Amino acid sequence: MEGEHEAAITLRSNPAELRASLSERMSQSREILKHLIEVERLQEDESFSCDLTGLSQELSFSIDQTRRALQALHAAGQIAYRPPFRGRGQRILQRIPSESLPIDFAAIARRSEFERRKLRKMIDYAYSSVCLRRFILEYFADK
């Protein structure tokens, strides 16, 4: 999927106004904006997708410095920044019609019933009026 592991950056103002608004203290933010405007040639409300590792290498920043600078620019309203997905995604290699998938509905039903029984036991434990230690020992068939 396009852009799945890429950051999305959109300029929120005119490039000339953005340059003028940055102070000397914001060197990393200034360098990122300069890169977006001069190298990527972004205009106002124009989006850019990039791999943060590549952008960091081009700017000679650590990836954390790049993230912090982008977040600061976003917080200041100068850019819109959507960080890349950092979870555990899955990539679809081939689309197959659902009817042709080898799904064992009986196994799914058995697993569902098993999980419901476990949940019922946890609920019984939470609302038990007997000694909780005794309840646990009985659950594990221990004396």
Residue pairs with C-beta under 8 A, 6 or more apart in sequence:
1 91
2 49
3 49
4 84
4 85
4 89
5 51
5 84
5 85
5 89
6 49
6 50
6 51
6 84
7 49
7 50
7 51
7 52
7 55
7 70
7 81
7 82
7 83
7 84
8 47
8 48
8 49
8 80
8 81
8 82
9 36
9 42
9 47
9 48
9 49
9 50
9 70
9 79
9 80
9 81
9 82
10 45
10 46
10 47
10 48
10 79
10 80
10 81
11 18
11 36
11 37
11 42
11 43
11 44
11 45
11 46
11 78
11 79
12 44
12 45
12 77
12 78
12 79
12 80
13 21
13 44
13 78
14 44
15 37
15 42
15 43
15 44
18 33
18 37
18 78
19 30
19 33
19 34
19 37
21 78
22 29
22 30
22 33
24 30
26 69
26 72
28 59
28 61
28 65
28 66
28 68
28 69
29 69
29 72
29 73
31 59
31 61
31 69
32 55
32 59
32 66
32 69
32 70
32 73
33 73
33 78
33 79
35 55
35 58
35 59
36 42
36 48
36 79
39 58
40 48
42 48
51 84
52 63
52 66
52 67
52 83
52 84
53 63
55 66
56 62
56 63
56 65
56 66
59 66
61 69
67 83
70 79
70 81
70 83
71 81
73 79
73 81
74 80
74 81
121 139
124 135
125 132
125 135
125 136
125 139
128 135
137 143
